[in-house]
Amino acid sequence: MKQISNEKFGQFLVELRKEKEMTQKELAEKLFVSDKTVSKWECGVSQTKGY
């Protein structure tokens, strides 16, 4: 499986979230994580677990 950088994943997540017209909080609720976690993902600060 090919891995992408945290920065690329973050940019992808921002684009997808905005395309769906969702806030970070709304996305976080759907994923059962905090909005701070979504923010970290989008900034490329935190790595996601490979689920």
N, C-alpha and C positions, 0 to 999 in steps of 0.2 A: 504494500500500500504506500502510495506517495504521500509525503507530508508537505504541508505548506507552512510558511512562516506565520508567527503570531500576528504580524502586521497585516499580511494578506488576508488572513482569516477575519481579522477585525474589520478591515475595509469591506469585505464581502458581507459581513453581518450588518454593518451600518447600511449598506445599499439595500439589502434585502428587507431590513426592518423599515426603512423609509418608504420603500416600494409598497409595502403592506400598510403604510400609514399607521405605524405602531410607535408608541413611546418605549423607552427602555424599561419602564416599570411594567407596561403591558406584556412585553416580551418575557420579562423576568417571571411574571406570574404564570405564564404558559409553560415555562421551563422549570418551574419550582426552584428558582434561584433568586437571589436578591438583585435589585437594580444596580447595586454597586458592582456585582459580579459581571453583569452585562456591560457596564461601563468599562471595566478592566479588559474584558475580551475585546471590545471595540477599539480600545487604545493600544492593544497589543501587549498589555502588561502581564496578563495572566494566560496561561496555557489551558486549553480545554482538555478534559480527560477523554480518551478515545472510546467513547460509547458507541 
